[in-house]
Structure formats: structure tokens, C-alpha cells
Amino acid sequence: MSIGQLLLLAGAGLGGLGAGLLALRQPAVLVALSVLTISLDYKGRLGEGFITANNLLKVVLIGAFLVQMLCGGRRLRLPIHLIWFLPYLVFAAISSYYSADFLQAGFYVVRLTLVWIYAVLVANLIEREWQLSLLLLAMAATALFVSVTAHMQTLNIAALAGAELVQKQGPDAGSVRALGTFWDANALGGFLGVLSLFLTAGLARANLGWIGRTAILCVLGVAFGAVLLSFSRSAWLMIGLGMLLFARERRLRPYVGWFLALGLGGALYVLIATPYGQALTARVLSFGELGQDYSGRFRWYLALSGLQIWSDGMHWLWGSGFHSFGEQIWRHWYPLATHDMMYHSGTNMSHTLLVTLLAEGGLLGVLLFVVPFVAALRVLGRLRRQPHGEVGGSVLLGCQVVLVVKLVDTFFNPLMYDNLLWLTLGLIGAIAGPAFSPRPGDIGARSNRAALPIDPPTARC
């Protein structure tokens, strides 16, 4: 082993030790740090395996929480909407036994369990408003980092004439679309879209000074530009729908108008003054083709083939097995798609979460999966009618918009393992906890929560 490898190993060990000590002292700081590790995605992988910086951070959080439970008397609180997700986890584990790919299904059961545990930890570790503020700060810093990386990529490609070189391949060419630190452009667009929605909700705070407001607007401007350069249609729709939902808030209506003008101006600039004009035109026009482009047709084929899987035998009731879509599709694609189309597409997974749930879990799986999200929306509706302070109120608004937008986005992307979705569910559970619940004397939208001691959780496990 070389000296450089030894130094790298020693640095990783010291970093892990420091993260463990920090997790024991202030685990909410690591929750904020998890936003950055989520953004690393492909770049955060250790070697060629599935171990990532984000997975390691989750393991550190779990270990720190267990130590606090054993040594510090901390008690676990399970929010009701996360409790309702347990039946689906059990169903996924059982159905993995009759899945066409048992080993892969078992791996994804573990992955789903891990993101569920992550949501539970967020719900238990975020206990004060300053921790919510720290989390929003981490979102802003991460959005800026990822967006600048995406802009640098596109500038380098344009400088090398790479954008002109691959125009004949269309906007799906990887060297045209910004990737950031992710493995694909859609992941980049979706990630920045969610962070942008949370930051936009933060503008609704009445106590936000002009410095903070200006900083958020600058980050949003850079992030919107990166989303535009990702050429992700689902991310464009996500932000557009989010802005329509924000328009219901009186404080945010002026910003919604500015953002729409900024998006239009940015699109015109890319169209006229950059090598990406042809790619942007093709991408925008594809909205009016009603799925007649290759990508749209292939998604329809996958969805219809998934319905064929669902209608095969008793699959309509309990499905073909957890994470079996990729194997089952080869038996059900004909006559919708040719073998060459399937082989050269690079994917055999459905882009529609509902179809995936139907094919793999049947009506029973869909019911078990939908119930916790209905419960989360009900909890959100109740919380939004209560005072939770400026920071808590803006985070709740962001959670509400993100959850609605994500549920709509399931028609274009399978979001079952999306870390930011589970972070959102965890934040709902955190603000629904006793530490953020209204108390006698709390009047109006502003709360004195930060100045009050935090009660221990009462719902225990």
C-alpha cells in the first residue's frame, strides 16, 4: 500500500471518528450534512460498489442515535405517517421471495428500509428552530455548489465545441445535458428542483432580512439556470407546478412572477446566444408531441407493458414480486416494443411509479404504499393550521409543495428511494412532534419556540 493510500485511509478514519463524535454531540448537524452527501451521488461512491458517502453518513446517524438511546435515555418517536409505511416494508420483504430476481429485490428492500430509517431519524433529531435554519442553510449551500458545477460543465463543453458536435444526437446526449455531481441529468434537475422549492418557501418568512433574501434569490437564480441546462422536462414541470402552488401565498406572489420572467429570459438567452439553442428547441417542442418522440413512445411502451405484467395471472392482486419489473418486462414487451429497442434503450425499468407498484405489488401493494402518503398529507393539513414560528411555517409550506409536486412527478419518475422525498417526510414528522407543537401563549404566526426548553417526545417505541 502506497503512502498516498495510507494517508487517504487515515484521513477517512479521522473523518469518520470526527463525524461520529459530532453525531453524538449534535446529530442534527449531520442531518444538514446529509443534503450535501445526497448531492454527491455518483461522485460520492467509494470504489465501484454501492457504498456511498451518503450511506456511510446514514450508518453514522443510526449508530449515534442508538448510543443516545442506550446511554442518554433518548426515546424513539414514530410519526403516524411513517408507522403506516411499515406494512408496505413488510409486504416488500415478503414479496421479494417470489420475485424474479431475489438477490436484487433483497438489496432494494434493505435500501428502502434505510431511507425509511433516515426519515425516522430526521423526525427525531430535528428538535429546534435553529436546526431547521441550519438545514435550510445546508440546502442553499448545496444547491449553489451543485449548480455552479453544472454551469462549469456546460461552459467547458461549449468552449470545446462539444455542444455543436453532438447536436445531431439530440438533447438526450449526455455531453449536452448538465449532469452536476449526479449520474444523469434528470437526477440533477429533480434534486435542484426540490431544493429550489424549499428555498422559495423560505422567502415567505417575514423576519428574513434583506441580506438573507438577496442571498436566497441569488442561489435560486443560479439553480434555475442549472435546471434549465439539465434539459430535464420533469424538473421543468416540477418547478412550474411548484410556482403555481406558491402563487396561493400572498407573500410569494411577487417572487413567482419574477421567477417566471427569469425562466423565460434564461430560455431566450440559451436559445439565441449559446450552442444549446437547438437542443432547447427540440426539448420544448417535445411537450406538444404527446409522446411521439422516441423517449415519450418508449415510456408509453414501458407503462403498457407494466399493465400487461399486472394482468398476468394473480399479479393483479399481489403482484409479480418486489423489484421484479426489470425481469418481467422481457416476457411482456411484445408486440409494443422490439427486442432491439429494449436492448439498446439502456433501461428496462418503468418511469411511472404507479405502474411499477401495480406490476410488482398488485392492488395490495398500491394500497399499502398510498396509505402513508395520504396520512402525511392529512398531518400536513393539520399542521398548516397551527402556529409554528417563521422558520417552521416556511419549512411546512415547503414540505407541502414538495410532497404534492413529488406525487405528480411519480407519473414520470419512480421516486420510491428518493432521499429528498424521505427527508421531506421526516421533516413533517419532526414539526409534528411535541417540540414544535403550539403551547398556551403562542399567538399568531410567530412563536417563541427557540427560547423555550424542549419537552421529551411522548409517543414512544
Secondary structure, DSSP 8 states (H G I E B T S, - for coil): --HHHHHHHHHHHHHHHHHHHHHHH-HHHHHHHHHHHHHHGGGGBSTTSS-BHHHHHHHHHHHHHHHHHHHS-------HHHHTTHHHHHHHHHHGGGSSSHHHHHHHHHHHHHHHHHHHHHHHH--SHHHHHHHHHHHHHHHHHHHHHHHHHHHHHHHTTHHHHTGGG-TT-TTTS--TTSSSHHHHHHHHHHHHHHHHHHTT-TT--HHHHHHHHHHHHHHHHHHHHHT-HHHHHHHHHHHHHHTTSGGGHHHHHHHHHHHHHHHHHHHHHSTTHHHHHHHHHGGGGTT-SHHHHHHHHHHHHHHHHHTSTTHHHH-S-TT-HHHHHHHH-TTTS-HHHHHHHS--S-S-HHHHHHHHHHHHHHHHHHHHHHHHHHHHHHHHTS--HHHHHHHHHHHHHHHHHHHHHTTTS--TT-HHHHHHHHHHHHHTSGGGS--TT--SS---GGGS-----SS--
